[in-house]
Amino acid sequence: MILQLTVALPVLAAALLAAAGRWLPRLAVDAAALGTAAAVTALTAVALARSPHRPQVAWLGGWGPGTGVGIPLAADPFAAGTACTAAVLTLAALAFSWRYFTEIQAAFHAMVLLFLASMCGFAYTGDLFNAFVFFELMSVVAFALTGYRSEEPSTVHGALNFGIVQSIGAYLTLAGIALVYARTGELGLATAGRHLAAAGPGGGLVTGAFVLICTGYLVKAAAVPFHFWLADAHAVAPTPVCVLFSGIMVELGVYGVARTYWAVFDGLVPLRAVAVLGAAAALLGAVMSVLQHHVKRLLAYSTIAHVGLLLVGVAAATPGALAGTAYSLAGHAGVKGALFLGAGALLNRHRTVDVRDLRGRGRGMPVTGAVFLLGGLFLAGLPPSGTFAGHSVTEHAATEIGWWWYTPLSVAASALTAGAVLRVWAVVWRSAPAPAASRRDGPQEREDPETRVTLGSLPWTMLAPGLVLLAAGLATGLIPGGPVAAAAEAFTGHGAYAALVLDGRLTHPRPVPADPWTLPGFAGAAVTVLLAVLIAAATLPHAAPDGGGGRVGGRLARRPAGRAVGRAAAAVTARLHALHSGHIGDYAAWLTAGVAVLALLTALR
């Protein structure tokens, strides 16, 4: 009953809040939503604790294996861990919202709980079509949450871009599911996987099915060139919603690719296309994050970069790389959730998240400053954070299969994104305040306020969630490598998922523990942290009100070679910004090109 309750409880609570919330006092609505999220967190934690030792499988409606119509919910350690991460982030977002929003309807709480139910259902489901249903429920609620402040034109624009791009991806996923059903007559992940494995190489139909199914998941994961919706959505969505978007929703796209490949297409198609698109996302997201002044957009592009690294870890297709990916996913979820809550605190206090307006204005917010400082260092892989463990383990696994390029990619992407966050900390908390006359007070430069009341001091309900998420991002790096390696071995084991779902049997591999505490791991972390600090220092703006380039850049710009480099960099920057035009036609064209590249690289042998 644990798995069923995990999905049903938030759905029932959401229905009650939607029906009766308008007559309930605000305190009762907040308490009901928080209590439901806490209960789901407890249920997912129990499922996670039990998953390595006993089969966690539930067949909905009493239709068991062999009937052809049964829909299973299955919780192996990775599925249970993903659901638990979603529940913890939802609990933190709702706790932050308690005082952050002075006026909010119960419909917001109901949608957040529906979002939680769909994320847990997607993580647990063992059925392709059911995964599509949860995927679409997640997307529809996400569209509504993105456009929650619908009175703002920019909000509607961001939500429409999000909705159209995600819907196109969903239609392609549904077409891929239809191809699998046409080939196997099954929709269950385990049963379809057994049929395809028994039939042997499937040729173009199997390749096409994999490409179409994964397109929808890669759109959700914001892999290049499917990523354009993400920054637009994060810029306009309420800050607590951004915690869920960047902390877990995007990562569920990575989980969907991994689950679909190993449960259904294991050994039938290559993953080189996922590696290429993930590497492109890591580089582009990292560069774009450094170019941002808007803190929420900066964090959104940072998410693209780190999720790109997760996709490359999945594409490596080894248990070691997947173990490192699991460390990174959990660590990134905690750190990025904390950073978005810090951005929300800045927005509430100063009515803007433009770094140029925030210069030196964070000194009365020491806890938020600590979140940005530590969050930036953790993104760089400072031990013993989960990002450190993930980078160390994944880099070792990638080197073993000859992917020498992954380590410099990981170092570069992590250093750039961490340097961008550390620059925010340096400008907002360590710089001298800019004169009031030099601040960019024009309405076109300011963030639309999410709250009507500016709090004089932040209450503990707004500070504690960020600190807890930051501590969780740190603690994930301390999880022993043995259980993580065993979970990854079982996840990638041929037929292991089918044995769990159809036979109720656990596999008990005994792999080499995923040990992040190695000399190369510490060396990589030291180099990445050092580079992040140097990038932050090099990109700091002048103290002068004109907002010139960084100190290093200012000195270089006085030399002929420096001026040439500056002009080239400005041209590249302008081109990158032009690509992210905000026009849905451009984004749909890039999505089409991405599908073509994905199909071509997957079809090559």
C-alpha positions in Angstrom: 0.0 0.0 0.0 3.0 2.4 0.4 3.4 3.0 -3.3 -0.3 3.5 -4.0 -0.6 5.9 -1.0 2.4 7.9 -2.2 0.5 8.8 -5.4 -3.1 8.8 -4.1 -2.6 10.8 -0.9 -1.5 14.1 -2.6 -4.1 13.7 -5.3 -6.9 13.4 -2.7 -5.5 16.3 -0.7 -5.3 18.4 -3.8 -8.9 17.6 -4.7 -10.1 18.6 -1.2 -8.1 21.9 -1.3 -9.4 22.7 -4.8 -13.0 22.1 -3.7 -13.0 23.6 -0.2 -9.9 25.8 -0.1 -11.7 29.0 -0.8 -13.7 28.6 2.5 -10.7 27.5 4.6 -8.4 30.0 6.4 -4.9 30.4 5.0 -3.4 28.6 8.0 -5.5 25.5 7.4 -4.6 25.4 3.7 -0.9 25.7 4.4 -1.0 23.1 7.2 -2.9 20.6 5.1 -0.5 21.0 2.1 2.6 20.8 4.4 1.2 17.8 6.3 0.5 16.0 3.0 4.0 16.7 1.7 5.5 15.5 5.0 3.5 12.3 4.9 4.6 11.6 1.3 8.2 12.3 2.3 7.9 9.7 5.1 6.3 7.2 2.7 9.0 7.6 0.1 11.7 7.3 2.8 10.2 4.0 4.0 10.1 2.7 0.4 13.7 3.8 -0.1 14.8 2.0 3.1 13.0 -1.2 2.1 13.9 -1.3 -1.6 17.4 -3.0 -1.3 16.0 -5.8 0.9 12.5 -6.7 -0.2 10.6 -6.3 -3.5 8.5 -3.1 -3.6 6.0 -3.8 -6.3 2.2 -3.0 -6.4 -0.1 -4.0 -9.3 -3.0 -1.5 -9.6 -6.5 -2.8 -9.8 -5.4 -6.3 -8.9 -4.2 -7.1 -12.4 -1.0 -8.9 -11.9 1.8 -10.0 -14.3 0.7 -12.2 -17.2 -2.7 -10.5 -17.7 -1.4 -8.1 -20.3 -3.3 -5.2 -18.8 -1.7 -4.8 -15.3 -0.1 -1.5 -14.4 2.7 -1.9 -11.9 4.3 0.5 -9.5 7.8 -0.6 -8.6 10.4 1.0 -6.3 13.9 -0.1 -6.8 16.5 2.1 -4.9 16.9 4.6 -7.8 13.1 5.0 -8.3 12.5 5.3 -4.5 15.4 7.8 -4.2 14.1 9.9 -7.0 10.6 10.0 -5.5 12.0 10.8 -2.1 14.0 13.7 -3.6 10.8 15.1 -5.2 8.9 14.9 -1.9 11.7 16.6 0.1 11.9 19.5 -2.4 8.1 19.8 -2.4 8.1 20.0 1.4 10.8 22.7 1.3 9.0 24.7 -1.4 5.7 24.7 0.5 7.4 25.6 3.8 9.1 28.6 2.1 5.8 29.6 0.5 4.1 29.9 3.9 5.4 33.4 4.6 6.8 34.2 1.2 3.3 34.6 -0.3 1.1 37.0 1.6 -1.8 36.4 -0.6 -2.3 33.1 -2.5 -5.2 30.9 -3.4 -5.6 27.2 -2.3 -5.4 26.3 -6.0 -1.6 26.9 -5.8 -1.2 24.3 -3.0 -3.5 21.9 -4.9 -1.4 22.2 -8.0 1.9 21.7 -6.1 0.5 18.5 -4.5 -0.7 17.3 -8.0 2.8 18.0 -9.2 4.2 15.9 -6.4 1.9 13.0 -7.2 2.8 13.0 -10.8 6.5 13.1 -10.1 6.3 10.1 -7.7 4.0 8.3 -10.1 6.5 8.8 -13.0 9.4 7.6 -10.8 7.5 4.4 -9.7 5.5 3.4 -12.8 6.5 0.3 -14.7 4.2 1.0 -17.7 5.1 3.0 -20.8 1.6 4.6 -21.3 1.2 5.2 -17.6 4.6 7.0 -17.6 3.2 9.1 -20.4 0.1 9.9 -18.4 2.1 11.0 -15.3 4.5 12.8 -17.6 1.6 14.8 -19.1 0.0 15.5 -15.7 3.4 16.8 -14.5 3.6 19.0 -17.6 0.1 20.4 -17.4 0.5 21.3 -13.8 3.9 22.8 -14.6 2.4 25.0 -17.3 -0.2 26.3 -14.9 2.3 26.9 -12.1 4.6 28.8 -14.6 1.8 31.1 -15.6 0.4 31.5 -12.1 0.9 35.2 -12.2 -1.1 35.4 -15.5 -1.7 39.2 -15.2 1.9 39.7 -16.4 2.5 39.4 -20.2 6.0 38.0 -19.7 4.6 35.3 -17.5 2.1 34.2 -20.2 4.8 34.3 -22.8 7.1 32.0 -20.8 4.3 29.6 -19.9 3.2 29.4 -23.5 6.7 28.6 -24.8 7.0 26.0 -22.1 3.7 24.4 -22.9 4.1 24.3 -26.7 7.6 22.9 -26.6 6.8 20.3 -24.0 3.6 19.3 -25.8 5.4 18.7 -29.0 7.9 16.5 -27.1 5.0 14.6 -25.5 3.3 13.9 -28.8 6.6 12.4 -30.1 6.9 10.3 -27.0 3.3 8.9 -27.5 4.2 8.0 -31.1 7.2 6.1 -29.9 5.1 4.2 -27.3 2.8 3.3 -30.1 5.7 1.8 -32.1 6.7 -0.3 -29.1 3.2 -1.6 -28.7 3.0 -2.4 -32.4 6.1 -4.4 -32.2 5.5 -6.2 -28.9 1.8 -5.9 -28.0 2.9 -4.8 -24.6 3.0 -1.5 -22.7 4.8 -2.7 -19.6 8.4 -1.7 -19.4 9.4 -5.2 -18.2 7.3 -7.2 -20.6 8.1 -5.0 -23.6 11.8 -5.3 -22.7 11.6 -9.1 -22.5 9.9 -9.3 -25.9 12.4 -7.0 -27.6 15.4 -8.9 -26.0 14.0 -12.2 -27.2 13.4 -10.9 -30.7 17.0 -9.6 -31.1 18.0 -6.6 -33.1 14.9 -4.6 -34.1 16.2 -2.4 -36.9 14.6 0.9 -37.8 11.4 0.4 -35.9 13.1 -0.1 -32.6 15.5 2.7 -33.2 12.6 5.0 -34.2 10.7 4.1 -31.0 13.6 4.8 -28.8 14.3 8.2 -30.5 10.7 9.3 -30.3 10.2 8.2 -26.6 13.4 9.8 -25.5 12.7 13.1 -27.4 10.0 13.9 -24.9 12.3 13.1 -22.0 15.2 15.0 -23.4 12.9 18.0 -23.8 12.0 17.7 -20.1 15.7 17.3 -19.3 16.5 20.5 -21.4 19.2 18.9 -23.5 20.5 21.0 -26.3 18.8 21.9 -28.6 15.6 21.2 -26.7 16.5 23.5 -23.8 15.2 26.9 -24.9 12.0 26.8 -22.8 13.8 26.4 -19.5 15.3 29.8 -18.8 12.1 31.5 -20.0 10.0 29.4 -17.7 12.3 29.8 -14.7 12.4 33.6 -15.1 8.7 34.0 -14.7 7.6 31.0 -12.5 7.2 31.7 -8.8 10.4 31.1 -7.0 9.2 28.1 -4.9 8.1 26.4 -8.2 11.6 27.0 -9.6 12.9 24.8 -6.8 10.8 21.9 -8.1 11.6 22.6 -11.8 15.4 22.8 -11.4 15.7 20.5 -8.4 13.8 17.5 -9.7 11.5 17.9 -12.7 14.3 18.4 -15.2 16.2 15.5 -13.6 13.2 13.3 -14.1 13.8 13.6 -17.8 17.3 12.1 -17.2 15.7 9.4 -15.1 13.1 8.7 -17.9 15.9 8.2 -20.5 17.8 5.8 -18.1 14.8 3.8 -17.1 13.5 3.4 -20.6 16.8 2.4 -22.0 17.8 -0.3 -19.4 14.2 -1.7 -19.0 13.2 -1.8 -22.6 16.1 -1.1 -25.1 19.1 -2.4 -23.3 21.7 -3.4 -25.9 19.4 -2.7 -28.8 20.4 0.9 -29.5 23.5 3.0 -28.7 23.5 6.0 -26.4 26.0 8.1 -28.3 23.3 10.6 -29.3 22.4 11.2 -25.6 26.1 11.8 -24.8 26.5 14.3 -27.6 23.4 16.3 -26.7 24.3 16.1 -23.0 27.9 17.4 -23.6 26.4 20.3 -25.8 24.1 21.2 -22.9 26.9 21.1 -20.4 29.0 23.6 -22.4 26.2 25.9 -23.6 24.5 26.0 -20.2 27.8 26.8 -18.5 28.7 29.6 -20.9 25.2 31.1 -20.8 25.1 31.1 -17.0 28.3 33.3 -16.9 26.6 35.8 -19.3 23.5 36.4 -17.1 22.7 39.3 -14.7 19.3 37.9 -13.8 19.9 35.5 -10.9 17.0 33.1 -11.8 18.1 32.9 -15.4 21.7 32.3 -14.3 20.6 29.4 -12.1 18.4 28.0 -14.9 21.3 27.9 -17.3 23.4 26.3 -14.5 20.8 23.6 -14.3 21.1 23.0 -18.1 24.8 22.5 -17.7 24.7 20.1 -14.8 21.8 18.1 -16.3 23.9 17.8 -19.4 26.6 16.2 -17.3 24.0 13.8 -15.9 23.0 12.8 -19.4 26.6 12.0 -20.3 26.9 9.9 -17.2 23.8 7.9 -18.3 25.1 7.6 -21.8 28.3 6.1 -20.5 26.1 3.0 -19.9 28.2 1.5 -17.1 27.1 0.9 -13.4 30.0 3.1 -12.2 29.0 6.1 -14.3 25.3 5.6 -13.2 26.4 5.5 -9.6 28.2 8.8 -10.0 25.2 10.2 -11.8 23.0 9.3 -8.8 25.3 11.1 -6.4 25.3 14.2 -8.7 21.6 14.2 -9.1 20.9 14.2 -5.4 23.6 16.7 -4.6 22.5 19.1 -7.4 18.9 18.9 -6.2 19.7 20.0 -2.7 22.1 22.8 -3.8 20.0 24.2 -6.6 16.9 24.1 -4.5 18.7 26.1 -1.8 20.0 28.7 -4.3 16.6 29.3 -5.8 15.2 29.9 -2.3 18.0 32.3 -1.7 17.0 34.1 -4.9 13.4 34.3 -3.6 14.7 35.9 -0.4 16.5 38.5 -2.5 13.4 39.1 -4.6 11.2 39.6 -1.6 13.6 42.0 0.1 14.8 44.1 -2.8 12.1 43.5 -5.5 14.7 42.6 -8.0 17.1 39.7 -8.9 19.2 41.7 -11.3 22.8 41.6 -9.9 23.5 45.1 -11.2 20.7 46.5 -9.0 21.7 44.3 -6.0 25.3 45.4 -5.7 26.2 45.6 -2.0 22.6 45.3 -0.9 22.8 41.8 0.6 24.8 42.7 3.7 21.8 42.6 6.0 21.0 39.0 4.8 24.0 36.9 6.1 22.2 33.6 6.0 21.2 34.0 2.4 24.8 35.1 1.6 26.1 31.9 3.2 23.7 29.9 1.0 25.1 31.5 -2.1 28.7 31.2 -1.1 28.4 27.5 0.0 26.1 26.7 -2.9 28.6 28.1 -5.4 31.4 26.1 -3.8 29.3 22.9 -3.8 28.4 23.3 -7.5 32.2 23.4 -8.0 32.4 20.0 -6.2 33.8 21.1 -2.8 34.1 17.9 -0.7 32.2 16.2 0.8 29.2 17.4 -1.2 27.1 15.1 -3.4 28.4 17.0 -6.5 31.9 16.2 -5.5 31.1 12.5 -5.1 29.2 12.4 -8.4 32.0 14.1 -10.4 34.7 11.9 -8.8 32.9 8.6 -9.4 31.6 9.5 -12.9 35.0 10.8 -14.1 36.7 7.6 -12.9 34.1 5.5 -14.7 34.3 7.6 -17.9 38.1 7.3 -18.0 37.8 3.5 -17.7 35.8 3.3 -20.9 38.1 5.7 -22.8 36.0 8.9 -22.5 39.0 11.0 -21.6 37.1 14.1 -22.6 34.6 13.8 -19.9 36.9 15.1 -17.1 37.8 18.4 -18.8 34.1 18.8 -19.7 33.0 18.2 -16.1 35.6 20.6 -14.7 34.8 23.4 -17.3 31.1 23.2 -16.8 31.2 23.0 -13.0 33.8 25.8 -12.8 31.8 28.2 -15.0 28.5 27.6 -13.3 30.0 27.8 -9.8 32.0 30.9 -10.8 28.8 32.6 -11.9 27.1 31.9 -8.6 30.2 33.0 -6.6 30.3 36.2 -8.6 26.7 36.9 -7.5 27.8 36.4 -3.9 30.8 38.7 -4.3 28.8 41.5 -6.0 25.7 41.3 -3.7 27.4 40.6 -0.4 31.0 41.8 -0.7 30.9 44.9 -2.9 30.3 48.4 -1.9 26.7 49.5 -2.6 26.2 51.4 -5.8 24.9 55.0 -5.6 21.2 55.1 -5.6 21.3 57.3 -8.7 23.2 54.6 -10.7 20.7 51.8 -10.0 18.7 50.5 -12.9 15.3 51.5 -11.7 13.5 51.5 -15.1 10.4 49.2 -15.1 11.8 47.3 -18.0 14.8 46.3 -16.0 13.0 45.2 -12.8 11.6 41.8 -11.9 7.8 41.6 -11.6 7.3 41.2 -7.8 5.9 37.9 -6.6 4.8 39.3 -3.2 3.1 42.4 -2.3 4.7 42.8 1.2 8.4 43.2 1.7 9.4 41.4 5.0 11.6 43.5 7.2 13.4 40.3 8.4 13.2 36.9 7.0 11.3 34.4 9.2 12.7 31.0 10.0 10.2 29.3 7.7 12.0 31.1 4.8 15.5 30.5 6.0 15.4 26.9 7.3 14.3 25.2 4.1 17.3 26.6 2.2 19.7 25.6 5.0 18.2 22.1 5.2 18.4 21.6 1.4 22.0 22.8 1.4 22.9 20.4 4.2 21.2 17.6 2.3 23.3 18.4 -0.8 26.3 18.2 1.4 25.3 15.0 3.2 24.6 13.0 0.0 28.3 12.9 -0.7 28.7 11.0 2.6 26.4 8.1 1.5 28.5 4.9 1.5 29.6 3.9 -2.0 28.6 0.2 -1.5 24.8 0.7 -1.5 25.0 3.2 -4.4 27.1 0.9 -6.5 24.8 -2.1 -5.8 21.7 0.0 -6.7 23.4 1.1 -10.0 24.4 -2.5 -10.8 20.9 -3.7 -10.3 19.5 -0.8 -12.3 21.7 -1.6 -15.3 21.7 -5.4 -14.9 20.2 -7.2 -17.9 16.8 -8.5 -16.9 17.0 -7.2 -13.3 14.0 -4.8 -13.7 11.9 -7.5 -15.3 12.9 -9.9 -12.5 11.7 -7.4 -9.9 8.4 -6.4 -11.6 7.3 -9.8 -13.1 8.9 -12.3 -10.8 9.0 -10.3 -7.5 12.7 -11.2 -7.2 15.6 -8.9 -6.2 19.0 -9.2 -7.7 21.9 -8.9 -5.2 25.0 -7.9 -7.0 28.3 -7.3 -5.2 30.0 -4.7 -7.2 33.1 -2.7 -6.3 31.9 0.2 -4.1 31.7 3.6 -5.8 34.4 5.3 -3.9 34.6 9.1 -4.4 37.4 9.5 -1.9 40.3 9.1 -4.3 43.4 11.2 -5.1 42.1 12.1 -8.7 38.7 13.0 -7.2 40.3 15.4 -4.7 42.6 16.8 -7.4 39.7 17.4 -9.8 37.7 19.1 -7.0 40.6 21.4 -6.1 41.2 22.4 -9.7 37.4 23.1 -10.2 37.1 25.2 -7.1 40.2 27.2 -8.0 38.9 27.8 -11.5 35.5 28.8 -10.2 37.1 31.4 -7.9 39.2 32.8 -10.7 36.2 33.0 -13.1 34.2 34.8 -10.4 37.1 37.3 -9.9 37.7 37.8 -13.6 34.1 38.5 -14.3 33.5 40.9 -11.4 32.2 44.3 -12.7 34.2 47.5 -11.8 33.1 49.4 -8.8 32.4 52.3 -11.1 28.8 53.0 -11.7 29.2 52.5 -15.5 29.2 48.7 -14.9 32.2 48.0 -17.0 33.9 44.6 -17.5 35.8 42.6 -14.9 39.1 43.9 -13.4 41.1 41.4 -15.4 39.0 42.1 -18.5 39.5 45.8 -18.0 43.3 45.5 -18.1 43.2 43.3 -21.1 40.8 45.5 -23.0 43.6 48.3 -23.0 45.8 46.1 -25.1 45.4 45.5 -28.9 45.2 41.7 -28.5 42.8 42.2 -25.6 40.5 44.4 -27.7 40.4 41.8 -30.5 39.5 39.1 -28.0 36.9 41.3 -26.5 35.3 42.0 -29.9 35.3 38.3 -30.7 33.8 37.5 -27.3 31.1 40.2 -27.8 30.2 38.8 -31.2 29.8 35.3 -29.8 27.8 36.5 -26.8 25.5 38.5 -29.1 25.0 35.4 -31.2 24.2 33.2 -28.2 21.7 35.7 -26.9 20.1 35.9 -30.4 19.7 32.1 -30.5 17.6 32.4 -27.3 15.1 34.7 -29.0 12.0 33.8 -27.1 10.1 33.1 -30.4 8.3 29.8 -30.3 8.8 29.3 -34.0 12.6 29.3 -33.5 12.3 26.9 -30.6 10.1 24.5 -32.6 12.6 24.6 -35.5 15.5 23.8 -33.1 13.4 20.9 -31.6 12.9 19.5 -35.1 16.6 19.7 -35.8 17.3 18.0 -32.5 15.1 15.1 -33.3 16.9 14.7 -36.6 20.4 14.8 -34.9 19.2 12.3 -32.3 17.8 9.9 -34.9 21.0 10.2 -37.1 23.4 9.5 -34.3 21.3 6.7 -32.9 20.9 5.0 -36.2 24.7 5.0 -36.9 26.4 1.8 -36.2 
